[in-house]
Structure formats: structure tokens, C-alpha cells
Amino acid sequence: MRKRGSAPVPPFEANELPPKKVAWLNPWQLVRTAYHVYLSTVAVEFLDRRETLAALDVDRVPREATPDAVVNCAEVADAFVRVPADGLWIDYVADIGDSWEATYSIATLLVTPELRVRGHDHTFRPADIVVLGGDLVYPTPSRDGYRRRTRSALLAARPTPNGHDPGLFAIPGNHDWYDGLTNFVREFCQGQRIGGWSMFQRRSYFAVKLMPKWWLWGIDIALDTRIDMPQQAYFRKVMRDSEPAGSKRGGEEMFEAGDNIILCTAKPAWMDGEADSDAYRNLSYFVQEIVKKTVSNKKPGDVRVILAGDIHNYSRYQNKEGDQMITAGGGGSYLMGTHHLPRTIPDLRLPAGEPDLEGDTVSDNAKRQVAYGAADFPYPSRSVSWSLSLRTLLLAFRPANWPFVLFVGSVYWFLAWELRQLGSNVLTLSFKILTEGNVALTPAATAVFFTTLAVLITSAFVAAASNRQAWRWFTVPWGLAHGVGHLFLAVFLAHLIHEWPRLRRWADVLPFETGAVSTVFSISLILVGGVAGATLVGIYFVLSDALFGWHTNEVFAAQSIVKYRNFLRMHIAPNGELRIFPIGLHRVPKKWRPRLDRKDHEPFYEPADAVLEPHLIEGPITIRQSRR
């Protein structure tokens, strides 16, 4: 392990460049992602390593001297904090490790000694604790992926300790779970350092006593399957008796009656739109049965703030008591829209059909009274989000999507080739197949039938992927319309190009004779059909999003926008008052250069084409130590 004060380790190996952001519509990437999602979903019971981690929960790695802010505990709570004189600062950032430029931009802001933020009069010092709120690498976890996309950005921003080393804590998101947590555990649960960042946790969840009356908890929800029993036992023990053996701190790290909790989870379950979803039930169960339930005759804890990533934007919901549910997933992945965010959400402590803590069923009026209402400042705003969604109509002209364009064009060519085996008049015969159904099923016709069926079924399944209740009956017809649209477009373009007079003139230019017309026809159909077909996909995404609220994720994944970054900087004052500063970064520099005359602990790179200009999105949001 590198010693304190030694020369900084370069973030990349010799002749290695930062990775490009993920091209989510690349056909090969779609296949790989679908495979990992399927594998992790069907095999989660075999891949789940949380119980193993709990069974092997020993301090395996010798630790260096801990920084001033965080002190390691031996048994239950991973750490408690020595509170600085000016109070405690905590940073929360989620969904990093896609765009390296965006991830490094946010990491640079985290370590800036005197951070100036437009909209706020004072400068911020770096945080004492940094929480990575899930989805720490994209598209799938691997040792090299974490090194190049995540560790490199953190290491480049804070290469060495500088006397104020933050404690770094992390929870896994669904992308971290695609290998069953194997690489997440290696990267974040071994007690090592990343440059000047210190890590303490030994499991994929943690509990940190921040100061009197305030705790920071991070839970691992896996793939919305369950919160495992060792994890439940861990937090129950924190609440029941968290004083480590041999402690001389007089019980300061024990959970006290009515302590407040800042709860970090990998997914904003309140955004699911369904109170009976697995994610909603799991989070509601944790809040009610682990936190709110009386343990050992003690007053239950209070979840005052819930933080989540997974959705790559900023939004906030607040109830009448001032409790907050905040999504801040703008660390480094593509932007997601805000124009479909619900205006109100139910209280997780009072789910539909469940009794309250006293055993009485909660009335609809009471539920409405405790419902959380949306704040007025999502980031980006709803209007900006709507205008950005329309840019998906031009997805065919985005260079990162050109492999997808060629794939769609190749599918169109294959359909046309199959149809051409049935006769010379492609358009007429194709319409007979589609409308009359009286063409004999020759082998070629059979191939056309099954190819068309595959296109229709695929489109139907894509449309049916929506998890919204409204209009669900319409998903299959909508998907079928999409598939039929592609089929007719392919047939029409094939007929148009085949009958184009210039086709044979272009073929005459070729240096060979055999198959010249077919070659020109194939190339033309792949190019023209690819652009037209990809544009039709863009139209389908935009209409689905605008009319039904479906495919909002795909609308923005197709664009990979890395503007509108965000993270949270939180401050707990010595009097116990919590203030949350949502910080936004509108523009991310695209070009970086080595920083000249830098000191060992300073960032490796600086922007070459823009200046980092963070601003306050809203607030600050103030939460008192005790409820009003």
C-alpha cells in the first residue's frame, strides 16, 4: 500500500486515454446489457454474496492511520465521526462511471478547497464524508471498468492524502449487481484507499454515527429482490446496541431514542408509480420494521431524509413535517428527463392497505395529508426536459448511434432480400402477403413470415416493458403498430430504390459486372433504410414518451446528454440543524489537459475548453434536529 506523502500514482497507464461514454444504442452493447440483466435477474439467488460477506466480516486489511474526521469501529457501526468545530460536511453523488469527463468534473468539485457556487454567498470547504450512492460503473461491472471509469476519476481528482482525507462510503446499484457484487466488493469493501480517499466498510451497506442525533445509513437493496437477513440484523443491532467492545467514548456512538437518519438507497422506490412494486415494498418494510419499530423499549428512529440515485436527474419531495425524499443521480451518466415526474407521492411509512404503527388502518384523507409533494425546482426543469426529449427524433444523425443505424439498415435489407425471392414486383407481392394472406408458403415465404413475426414480437415486448399502470392494455397494439411500420417502410424503400432509374447508371460505374445492380441496391437500402428506420425508432420513442410516458429512459439514453450534472453537499451544524445544498453543473468540459505546476495532492487535469461553473439548484433545504 502506498504510504502517506509518496508520489501520486497516475490515473491511467502509459499511452492510455480516458474511456468514451457508453453508446447505449450500439447493437452489441444492447446484447451485452440484456444478457447481464437476464443473468443477474434469474441467478440472483446464486450470485448474492451479502450473506457470505456477513459471515466473513473480519478486518482483513491492515489500515493506515485514519483521518481526523472518521474513526473506525470494530464491531457494529463501521465508523463514527469526530465532529469538526464548524460542523460536519457530507457529499452525496450517484450514477458515476459512464462519461469520464462528467465523473471527473464532479470529482473535481468535490475536492475544491474553496468551492464557489453561483446562488450562494459563501464558499464551501471539502466534505468530511463522501457517499457514492449506487451505479458506480457503466454499463457492466468489471475490474477494468471500475479502474478506468471510476477509480481513475477519483484518483485524478485527489491523488494523495493532504491532511483532510474524506471517508468514502458506497452502496451498489443495479449495474454494480450484474456480477453479483464480485467487483464491487473488491473495490469498496476491502478497507483500502483510492488516492486520498479512505474507505472503511466491509459490507455493501453501512451505518455511520455522524454526531448526536444524526446517523448516515446506506442499504443494499440488491435487484429489488429483498433486504437480506444479515443486513436486517446489522441495522437492528445498530439500533439496539451499537457501542463497540472496549469503547472509551462513553456510548456516544450508540443509537439513542429518536435519532434522525439520513438513509441512502440505490433506487428511488417512491418513483415506481406502483405501491405494490418490489422496490417500494422493500423500502417501506425497512422504514417501518427496522427503523420505526420500537426496539428494546427504545423510541424508534426517524428517517428524515432519503437519498437515491438510479434516475439521472435531480428532484425532491417534501411532506408537511419537512422530511425529504431526494433523487440526485447526476454524477456521470446520461441525463434522464423530469417532465413526467409525479406531483405527489405516498408516504413510505403509510403504504396503501397497511395499518399504521398503532394498528389502525390509515384513511385516504390521512394518506393525502402525509403525502410528499414535488418541489418546484427539478433539474433540469420540466420544460427543458421536454424540449430535450424532442432531440431523439435526430438520433440517426448522432455518430455514436451509427452502428445502430447500420444494424437497422441491415435488417431492412434482409427483409427485402427475402421478399425478392418471391417475385420481381416487391411492393405488390409484399402487400399481398400482408393484406390477402393467400400466397403459397414457399420456403422463402416462410422465411418472410417468421422474420416479420420476429420484428412484431420484438417491438411488442419493447413496448410492454413499461411499468406504468395507465394505458397498459395498449402496449401490445402500440408495439405491433411500431413493428408493422418498420415492415411497410422496408418494403416501400426497397421498391423505391429498386425502381430508381439512376440505380443502373451507378451500377455501370462499378468495375465488375456480375451482381453490380444488386450491390448498389444493397448498399443504398442499408444506408437509406438505416437512417429512415432509426428515425422511425426515434419517432416511436418520442411519441411513446409524449403520449403515454413510456420509454422515457430510452429517449434520453439514445442521446447520452451529459449536461445538467448534480450532487448534494450537506452540512450538520453544531446545533444539529441539517442543511442540504443541491449543486448543479450545467456544462461539462469535453477537453482536459495536464495541470501545470500542480502539487501532489491537487487534481491531475484541468479543463481546456470551459470553466467549471457550479450553481445552487435550489434551497438550501433546512431540516431541524427535532420535528416541528
C-alpha positions in Angstrom: 0.0 0.0 0.0 1.3 3.4 -0.9 2.5 5.4 2.1 1.2 8.8 3.0 3.2 11.6 1.3 4.6 9.4 -1.5 4.5 10.4 -5.2 1.0 10.3 -6.7 0.0 7.3 -8.9 -1.1 8.4 -12.4 -4.8 7.6 -13.1 -4.0 5.9 -16.4 -1.3 3.6 -17.6 1.2 4.8 -20.3 -0.5 5.6 -23.7 -3.9 5.0 -22.2 -6.8 7.5 -22.8 -9.9 8.1 -20.7 -12.8 5.8 -21.8 -15.6 7.2 -24.0 -19.1 7.4 -22.7 -21.2 4.4 -23.3 -23.1 4.2 -26.7 -26.3 2.7 -25.3 -27.9 2.0 -28.8 -24.9 0.1 -30.1 -26.4 -3.3 -31.0 -23.5 -5.2 -29.4 -23.9 -3.1 -26.2 -27.6 -3.8 -26.2 -27.0 -7.5 -26.4 -24.4 -7.5 -23.7 -26.5 -5.4 -21.3 -29.6 -7.6 -21.9 -27.5 -10.6 -21.2 -26.2 -9.3 -17.9 -29.6 -8.1 -16.9 -31.1 -11.5 -17.6 -28.3 -13.4 -15.9 -28.4 -11.3 -12.8 -32.1 -11.5 -12.6 -32.5 -15.2 -13.0 -29.4 -16.1 -11.0 -29.5 -13.5 -8.2 -30.1 -16.2 -5.5 -26.9 -17.9 -6.7 -24.9 -14.7 -7.1 -25.9 -12.9 -3.9 -22.8 -12.6 -1.8 -24.2 -10.5 1.0 -24.6 -13.4 3.4 -21.0 -14.5 2.6 -19.7 -11.1 3.4 -21.5 -11.0 6.7 -20.1 -14.5 7.6 -16.6 -13.4 6.8 -16.9 -10.0 8.4 -13.4 -9.6 9.8 -10.9 -6.7 9.4 -8.7 -8.4 6.8 -6.7 -5.5 5.6 -4.3 -3.6 7.8 -5.3 0.1 7.9 -3.2 3.2 7.8 -3.7 5.9 10.4 -7.3 7.1 10.0 -8.0 10.7 9.0 -9.3 13.2 11.6 -12.9 13.1 10.5 -13.6 9.4 10.6 -12.6 6.8 13.2 -13.0 3.1 12.6 -15.1 0.9 14.9 -14.5 -2.8 15.4 -17.9 -4.4 15.7 -21.2 -2.9 14.5 -21.2 0.6 13.1 -18.5 1.0 10.5 -17.5 4.4 11.7 -18.3 7.3 13.8 -17.1 10.8 13.4 -15.1 13.4 15.3 -17.1 16.5 14.5 -15.1 19.5 13.3 -15.6 22.8 15.0 -17.6 24.2 12.1 -19.9 21.2 11.9 -19.9 18.2 9.6 -20.0 18.3 5.8 -21.2 15.3 3.7 -21.3 14.9 0.0 -23.7 12.6 -1.9 -23.1 11.7 -5.5 -24.6 8.8 -7.5 -24.5 7.3 -11.0 -20.9 7.9 -11.9 -18.6 5.9 -14.2 -20.2 6.4 -17.6 -18.9 9.7 -19.0 -15.4 10.1 -17.7 -15.5 13.8 -18.3 -18.7 14.2 -16.3 -17.5 11.9 -13.5 -14.1 13.8 -13.2 -15.9 17.2 -13.3 -18.0 16.3 -10.3 -15.0 14.7 -8.5 -13.0 17.9 -9.1 -15.8 20.0 -7.5 -15.9 17.6 -4.5 -12.2 18.3 -3.7 -12.0 22.0 -4.5 -10.7 23.7 -1.3 -12.9 26.8 -1.5 -15.8 26.0 -3.8 -17.7 29.0 -5.0 -21.3 28.2 -6.1 -23.4 30.7 -8.0 -26.5 31.5 -5.9 -24.8 31.1 -2.6 -22.8 33.8 -0.8 -20.2 31.7 1.0 -17.6 29.2 -0.2 -17.7 25.5 0.7 -14.8 23.5 2.1 -14.4 19.8 1.1 -16.7 17.3 2.8 -15.6 15.1 5.7 -17.6 12.1 4.3 -18.4 11.3 0.7 -21.2 8.8 -0.2 -21.3 7.1 -3.6 -25.0 6.3 -4.0 -25.0 3.4 -6.4 -24.4 2.6 -10.1 -20.6 3.3 -9.8 -19.7 1.9 -13.2 -21.4 1.5 -16.6 -22.5 -0.5 -18.5 -21.5 -3.6 -16.5 -19.1 -4.1 -13.6 -15.6 -5.4 -14.2 -12.2 -4.9 -12.6 -11.0 -2.9 -15.6 -14.3 -1.0 -15.9 -14.0 0.2 -12.3 -10.4 1.1 -12.8 -10.8 3.1 -15.9 -14.2 4.7 -15.4 -14.5 5.2 -11.6 -11.2 4.8 -9.8 -9.3 6.9 -12.4 -11.6 9.9 -12.0 -11.4 9.7 -8.2 -7.6 9.2 -8.2 -7.1 12.0 -10.7 -9.1 14.4 -8.6 -7.4 13.6 -5.2 -4.2 11.7 -6.0 -2.7 11.7 -2.4 -3.9 12.5 1.1 -3.5 16.1 2.1 -4.3 16.2 5.8 -8.1 16.4 5.2 -9.0 13.0 3.8 -12.7 12.2 3.5 -14.2 8.9 4.4 -15.6 7.3 1.3 -18.7 5.0 1.6 -20.5 3.3 -1.2 -23.7 1.3 -1.9 -24.2 -0.8 -5.0 -26.8 -0.1 -7.7 -28.3 -2.5 -10.2 -25.3 -2.0 -12.6 -22.9 -3.0 -9.7 -25.0 -6.1 -9.1 -24.7 -7.5 -12.7 -21.8 -9.7 -11.5 -23.3 -10.5 -8.1 -21.2 -7.8 -6.3 -17.9 -9.5 -7.1 -16.0 -6.5 -8.3 -17.9 -4.0 -6.1 -16.7 -5.9 -3.0 -13.1 -5.9 -4.4 -13.2 -2.2 -5.0 -15.1 -0.8 -2.0 -15.2 -3.4 0.8 -11.6 -4.1 1.5 -10.7 -1.1 3.6 -8.2 0.3 1.1 -7.6 3.8 -0.3 -8.2 5.4 -3.7 -5.6 8.1 -3.7 -6.6 10.5 -1.0 -9.9 8.8 -0.3 -10.2 6.5 2.7 -12.6 3.5 2.8 -13.8 1.6 5.9 -16.8 -0.5 5.1 -16.6 -4.3 4.9 -20.0 -5.0 3.5 -22.2 -3.5 0.8 -24.1 -1.4 3.4 -23.0 0.7 6.3 -24.0 2.8 9.4 -22.2 6.0 10.4 -22.8 8.0 13.6 -22.4 11.5 12.4 -23.0 13.4 15.6 -25.5 13.5 18.4 -29.0 12.8 17.0 -27.8 12.2 13.4 -26.9 8.9 11.6 -26.0 8.1 8.0 -27.2 4.7 6.8 -26.6 3.1 3.4 -28.6 0.0 2.5 -28.2 -2.6 -0.2 -31.5 -3.4 -2.0 -29.9 -5.8 -4.5 -32.0 -6.0 -7.6 -35.2 -5.1 -5.8 -35.4 -8.7 -4.6 -35.0 -8.4 -0.8 -33.0 -6.9 2.1 -31.2 -10.0 3.3 -31.5 -11.2 6.9 -27.8 -10.4 7.9 -28.3 -6.9 6.7 -31.5 -6.5 8.7 -29.7 -8.0 11.8 -26.9 -5.5 11.2 -29.1 -2.5 11.4 -31.2 -3.9 14.3 -28.0 -4.3 16.2 -27.0 -0.7 15.4 -30.3 0.4 16.9 -30.3 -1.9 19.9 -26.7 -1.6 21.0 -24.0 -0.1 18.7 -21.4 0.5 21.3 -18.3 -1.5 20.3 -16.4 -3.6 22.8 -13.7 -1.7 24.7 -15.0 1.7 23.6 -13.9 4.6 25.8 -16.2 7.2 24.2 -18.9 6.9 26.8 -21.5 5.5 24.5 -21.6 8.4 22.0 -21.9 6.1 19.1 -24.9 4.3 20.5 -28.3 4.7 18.8 -30.3 6.9 21.1 -34.1 7.4 21.4 -35.4 9.4 18.4 -32.2 9.7 16.5 -32.5 11.0 13.0 -31.4 9.0 10.0 -30.2 10.1 6.5 -31.0 6.9 4.5 -29.2 6.2 1.3 -30.7 3.7 -1.1 -29.8 2.8 -4.7 -33.2 3.4 -6.2 -36.0 6.0 -5.6 -38.7 3.4 -5.0 -41.2 6.2 -4.5 -41.0 7.0 -8.2 -42.1 3.5 -9.3 -45.7 4.6 -9.7 -46.9 1.3 -8.1 -47.2 0.9 -4.3 -47.0 -2.9 -4.8 -43.7 -3.0 -6.6 -40.8 -5.0 -5.0 -38.7 -1.9 -4.6 -41.5 0.0 -2.9 -42.3 -2.8 -0.6 -38.7 -3.4 0.4 -38.0 0.2 1.2 -41.4 0.6 3.1 -40.6 -2.5 5.1 -37.2 -1.3 6.0 -38.5 2.1 7.2 -41.4 0.6 9.2 -39.9 -2.7 10.6 -36.3 -1.7 11.1 -36.3 2.0 11.8 -39.8 2.9 13.1 -40.4 -0.2 15.1 -39.6 0.0 18.8 -36.5 -2.0 19.8 -35.7 -2.9 23.4 -38.2 -0.4 24.8 -36.5 2.5 23.0 -38.2 5.2 21.0 -37.9 4.2 17.3 -35.6 6.1 14.9 -36.7 8.8 12.5 -35.9 8.7 8.7 -35.7 12.4 8.0 -34.1 12.2 4.6 -34.0 9.5 2.0 -31.4 9.9 -0.8 -31.3 7.9 -4.0 -29.7 7.8 -7.5 -30.6 5.5 -10.4 -32.7 8.2 -12.1 -30.2 10.5 -13.6 -31.6 13.9 -12.6 -32.4 15.9 -9.5 -35.8 16.0 -7.9 -37.1 16.5 -4.4 -40.3 15.7 -2.5 -41.2 17.0 0.9 -44.1 16.4 3.4 -45.7 18.8 5.9 -43.2 17.7 8.6 -40.2 18.7 6.5 -39.0 15.2 5.7 -37.3 14.9 2.3 -37.1 12.3 -0.4 -34.4 13.4 -2.9 -33.2 11.9 -6.1 -29.7 13.1 -7.1 -28.4 10.8 -9.8 -26.4 13.3 -11.8 -22.8 12.1 -11.1 -21.7 10.9 -14.5 -24.3 9.0 -16.5 -26.5 10.2 -19.3 -29.3 12.7 -18.3 -32.8 11.5 -17.8 -36.0 13.6 -18.1 -38.0 15.3 -15.4 -41.2 16.2 -17.4 -43.0 13.0 -16.3 -42.2 13.3 -12.6 -45.3 12.8 -10.4 -46.6 15.8 -8.5 -47.2 13.9 -5.3 -46.0 10.5 -3.9 -47.3 8.4 -0.9 -45.5 8.3 2.4 -43.4 5.1 2.7 -44.3 4.9 6.4 -48.0 4.5 5.5 -48.3 2.3 2.4 -51.7 1.5 0.9 -53.7 -1.1 2.7 -51.3 -1.3 5.6 -52.1 -0.4 9.3 -50.1 2.4 10.9 -47.8 1.8 13.9 -50.7 1.8 16.3 -52.5 -0.9 14.3 -55.2 1.4 12.9 -55.9 1.4 9.2 -54.9 4.8 7.6 -57.7 6.6 5.8 -57.4 8.0 2.4 -57.6 11.6 3.8 -54.8 10.8 6.2 -52.7 9.4 3.4 -53.2 12.6 1.4 -52.2 14.7 4.4 -48.9 12.9 4.8 -48.2 12.6 1.1 -45.0 14.1 -0.2 -45.3 17.0 -2.7 -42.8 17.7 -5.5 -40.6 20.7 -5.1 -40.7 23.4 -7.8 -37.1 23.1 -9.0 -36.3 19.7 -10.6 -33.1 19.8 -12.6 -33.4 20.1 -15.5 -36.7 21.9 -15.4 -39.8 20.1 -16.8 -39.9 22.5 -19.8 -36.2 22.0 -20.6 -36.6 18.2 -20.2 -39.5 18.2 -22.7 -37.6 20.2 -25.3 -34.5 17.9 -24.9 -36.7 14.8 -25.4 -37.6 16.0 -28.9 -33.9 15.8 -29.9 -34.4 12.0 -30.1 -36.0 12.5 -33.5 -32.5 13.1 -34.8 -30.9 10.0 -33.2 -29.9 8.6 -36.6 -27.5 11.6 -37.1 -25.6 11.1 -33.8 -22.3 9.5 -34.6 -22.4 7.2 -31.5 -25.7 5.7 -32.9 -24.4 4.9 -36.4 -23.8 1.3 -35.6 -27.5 1.1 -34.7 -28.3 2.8 -38.0 -26.3 0.2 -39.9 -28.0 -2.6 -37.9 -31.5 -1.3 -38.8 -30.5 -0.9 -42.4 -29.2 -4.5 -42.5 -32.5 -5.7 -41.1 -34.3 -3.8 -43.8 -32.0 -5.3 -46.5 -32.6 -8.8 -45.2 -36.4 -8.3 -45.3 -36.2 -7.0 -48.8 -33.9 -9.9 -49.9 -36.4 -12.4 -48.6 -39.3 -10.8 -50.3 -37.4 -10.5 -53.6 -37.2 -14.3 -53.7 -41.0 -14.4 -54.2 -41.2 -12.2 -57.4 -39.9 -9.2 -59.2 -42.6 -6.7 -58.1 -41.5 -6.4 -54.4 -44.1 -3.9 -53.4 -47.2 -5.6 -54.9 -46.3 -9.1 -53.7 -45.4 -7.8 -50.2 -48.8 -6.1 -49.9 -50.4 -9.4 -50.9 -48.6 -11.2 -48.1 -49.6 -8.5 -45.6 -53.2 -8.0 -46.7 -54.5 -11.0 -48.6 -52.5 -13.8 -47.0 -53.2 -16.1 -50.0 -49.6 -16.5 -51.2 -48.4 -20.1 -51.0 -45.9 -20.6 -48.2 -42.9 -21.5 -50.1 -39.6 -21.7 -48.1 -38.8 -18.1 -49.0 -42.3 -17.0 -48.0 -42.0 -18.9 -44.7 -38.8 -17.1 -44.0 -40.6 -13.8 -44.6 -43.4 -14.8 -42.3 -41.1 -15.7 -39.4 -38.9 -12.7 -39.9 -41.9 -10.4 -39.9 -43.2 -12.2 -36.8 -39.9 -11.7 -35.0 -39.9 -8.0 -35.7 -43.5 -7.6 -34.5 -43.0 -9.7 -31.3 -39.8 -7.8 -30.5 -41.5 -4.5 -30.9 -44.4 -5.6 -28.7 -42.1 -6.8 -25.9 -40.2 -3.5 -26.1 -43.4 -1.5 -25.7 -44.7 -3.8 -23.0 -41.6 -3.1 -20.9 -43.3 0.0 -19.5 -44.1 -0.4 -15.7 -46.9 2.1 -15.7 -50.5 1.1 -15.0 -52.1 3.7 -17.2 -52.7 2.6 -20.8 -51.1 -0.8 -20.1 -53.8 -2.5 -22.3 -52.5 -0.5 -25.2 -48.8 -1.6 -25.1 -49.1 -4.6 -27.4 -51.2 -2.8 -30.1 -48.7 0.1 -29.9 -45.8 -2.3 -30.3 -47.5 -4.1 -33.2 -48.0 -0.7 -34.9 -44.3 0.0 -34.5 -43.3 -3.3 -36.0 -45.8 -3.0 -38.9 -44.5 0.5 -39.6 -40.9 -0.8 -40.0 -42.1 -3.6 -42.3 -44.0 -1.3 -44.6 -41.1 1.2 -44.6 -38.6 -1.5 -45.5 -40.8 -2.7 -48.4 -41.5 0.8 -49.6 -37.9 1.8 -49.6 -36.8 -1.5 -51.3 -39.4 -0.9 -54.1 -38.4 2.8 -54.5 -34.7 2.1 -54.7 -35.1 -0.9 -56.9 -37.1 1.1 -59.4 -35.0 4.2 -59.3 -33.6 4.9 -62.8 -30.2 6.0 -61.6 -29.6 2.7 -59.9 -28.4 1.1 -63.1 -26.4 4.1 -64.1 -24.5 3.9 -60.8 -24.1 0.1 -61.3 -22.5 0.8 -64.7 -19.7 2.7 -63.0 -18.6 -0.3 -60.9 -15.5 -2.1 -62.3 -17.3 -5.5 -62.2 -20.5 -6.7 -64.0 -21.9 -9.6 -62.1 -24.1 -8.5 -59.3 -23.4 -4.8 -59.8 -27.1 -3.8 -59.6 -27.6 -6.0 -56.5 -24.6 -4.5 -54.9 -25.7 -0.9 -55.5 -29.2 -1.8 -54.3 -28.0 -3.4 -51.1 -25.7 -0.6 -50.2 -28.3 2.0 -50.9 -31.0 0.2 -49.0 -28.8 -0.3 -45.9 -27.8 3.4 -45.8 -31.2 4.9 -46.7 -33.2 2.3 -44.8 -30.9 2.6 -41.8 -31.4 6.4 -41.5 -35.1 6.1 -42.1 -35.6 3.1 -39.8 -33.6 4.7 -37.0 -35.6 7.9 -37.4 -38.8 5.8 -37.1 -37.5 4.4 -33.9 -36.8 8.0 -32.7 -40.4 8.9 -33.6 -41.7 5.9 -31.8 -39.7 6.8 -28.6 -40.8 10.4 -28.7 -44.5 9.6 -29.2 -44.4 6.9 -26.6 -42.9 9.3 -24.1 -45.2 12.2 -25.0 -48.5 10.3 -25.2 -48.1 7.6 -22.5 -45.0 8.3 -20.5 -43.3 5.2 -21.8 -39.7 4.8 -22.9 -38.6 8.0 -21.2 -35.3 6.3 -20.3 -34.7 5.2 -24.0 -35.5 8.8 -25.2 -32.5 10.1 -23.2 -30.3 7.1 -23.4 -30.3 7.5 -27.2 -28.8 11.0 -26.8 -26.3 10.4 -23.9 -26.6 14.0 -22.7 -24.0 14.7 -20.0 -25.1 18.3 -19.2 -27.1 19.1 -16.0 -24.8 17.3 -13.6 -25.7 17.4 -9.9 -24.6 16.3 -6.4 -25.6 17.2 -2.8 -23.5 18.9 -0.3 -25.0 18.6 3.2 -24.0 20.4 6.4 -24.9 19.5 10.0 -24.2 22.5 12.2 -23.0 22.0 15.8 -26.6 22.8 17.0 -27.9 19.7 15.0 -29.5 21.6 12.1 -29.1 19.9 8.7 -28.9 22.0 5.6 -28.8 20.4 2.1 -27.3 22.3 -0.8 -28.2 20.8 -4.2 -25.4 21.8 -6.6 -25.8 21.7 -10.3 -23.3 21.9 -13.2 -24.9 22.9 -16.5 -21.9 22.3 -18.8 -19.2 19.6 -18.6 -15.9 20.4 -20.3 -15.1 18.0 -23.1 -11.3 18.6 -23.3 -8.9 18.3 -20.4 -5.1 18.9 -20.2 -2.5 18.1 -17.6 -2.4 20.6 -14.8 0.9 22.5 -14.7 2.8 23.2 -11.5 0.5 21.1 -9.5 1.2 19.8 -6.0 1.0 16.1 -5.3 -2.5 16.3 -3.7 -4.0 18.5 -6.4 -6.0 17.2 -9.4 -4.1 15.9 -12.3 -6.1 17.7 -15.0 -7.8 21.0 -15.7 -10.5 21.9 -18.3 -9.2 23.2 -21.6 -12.4 24.3 -23.3 -14.6 25.5 -20.5 -14.7 26.6 -16.9 -16.4 24.6 -14.2 -19.3 26.9 -13.1 -21.4 25.1 -10.4 -24.6 26.7 -9.2 -27.2 26.2 -6.5 -30.2 24.4 -7.9 -32.5 25.5 -5.1 -32.5 26.0 -1.4 -30.7 25.4 0.8 -33.2 22.9 2.3 -33.2 23.2 6.1 -34.1 20.3 8.4 -34.2 20.9 12.2 -32.9 18.3 14.6 -36.3 17.7 16.1 -39.7 17.7 14.3 -41.8 20.8 14.5 
